[in-house]
Amino acid sequence: MLSFLKYIFIATLRLGTPIALTSMGGCLSQRGGINNIGLDAQMTLGALMGVCGAYWFKSAWVGVLVGMLAGLIMGLIHGFVVNTCGAPMAVSSQAMILFSQGLTIIVLFAVFGNVGYSDQVASISSTPVLANIPLAGDTLSQLSPLVYLGLVILAVLNFLLYKTPMGLRMQSCGEHPRAADTAGINVTLYRYLGVMTSGALGGLGGAMLSIGYMNLFQDGMIAGRGFLAVGAISLGGYTLKGAYAAGLLFGFFDALQLYVQTTNLPVPSQFVQMIPYLASFLVIIFASGEHSGRRGRAPAALGQPYSKISGTR
């Protein structure tokens, strides 16, 4: 029993943290008023470019930074398309997803000479420095440093968003951008800040999958986790802590299906692989039903492009 609990604990944090990081970024973007449902694209490019960075510079940590930069650039592009050009946010998000899928094939072939996978690179899948901690050291050392970094990011962003003037201004841009503009707040700047941070965290989530959990990139390895991150935002009541917790919940279902695969239960493998997605689907449906009133609501101006001339449109 203890071995099962230890496995589930470690696997949940390993598999859930990438979703949690990405969902926090998406939540921050939504708080500013920009709906970013292209989180899957940012995770994909973060995972791919993270491996490329680790391959080029022979350093997993540099790879993480490259992955975050790739996600940030995608967030910047999304912000320009929807914030400056006023394009529909859903269309821009879908374009990002298609772009990332095509770019993955090109980059893999150009850098590694393969179409579906990369070479093995340096990774940061464990934290050996924690091994000497009494009792829990053996367990804690098996987790990537990015898991602990995710907790630090959660604490910092939660403080910035709810306890500082900058965070309150960003929230006002998502609630009532015209009033925020009248008060002298640069709505465009804060929306850019939110969506670019979202991209960076999505890139970090993707990089954690490729070099914080594995040591290579495989085509399709994100497997829709970006869409789970979008669902985690709603399930978490549009709060950073709620989105983070919901991301870990989805990671738990993923860990559970991996554990079931190690047993000899007479269950088709295809059904086992459905567990995290089916469970997530049911959880979101339940949370959207009669209990949805207990959760937070989306920002009032979410998804509405803003112009100083015409206001929201």
Secondary structure, 3 states (H helix, E strand, C coil): CHHHHHHHHHHHHHHHHHHHHHHHHHHHHHHHCCCCCCHHHHHHHHHHHHHHHHHHHCCHHHHHHHHHHHHHHHHHHHHHHHHHCCCCHHHHHHHHHHHHHHHHHHHHHHHHCCCCECCCCCCCCCCHHHCCCCCCHHHHCCCCHHHHHHHHHHHHHHHHHHHCHHHHHHHHHHHCHHHHHHCCCCHHHHHHHHHHHHHHHHHHHHHHHHHCCCCCCECCCCCCHHHHHHHHHHHCCCCHHHHHHHHHHHHHHHHHHHHHHHCCCCCCHHHHHHHHHHHHHHHHHHHCCCCHHHCCCCCCCCCCCEECCCEEC
